[in-house]
Amino acid sequence: MSFDTRTLYVLTCHTPHGSIFYVGATRNLRRRLCEHNSGAGGSAWTRHWRRRGHVWRVATTEQVPLSTAGLHEDMHTLNLVRMYG
């Protein structure tokens, strides 16, 4: 991965209630996934499910150039949210 891009990612977690999703953005996906799964980092949403023993996995990723960050990245994020809920 190049440092002039940001990775938009969708994580999935399988629960007894079905699959749930989380959409995020990072420059270092490996580190960010570890933070979400450690229970000590990540968002409140991912910590909530991690504390219940669920593991987050990468469902899909998309590279967005930093030069087009902002509105362009927001559009890509919204598209991912629409696809995954």
QUIRA-V343008 format. One record per helix or strand. SS is the DSSP state (H for helix, E for strand). FROM is the first residue (numbers start at 1). TO is the last residue. Records with the same first field share a line. If there is no record, write none. Layout:
BEGIN
SS = FROM-TO / FROM-TO
END
This chain:
BEGIN
E = 5-15 / 18-26 / 57-65
H = 29-38 / 44-50 / 66-68 / 71-84
END
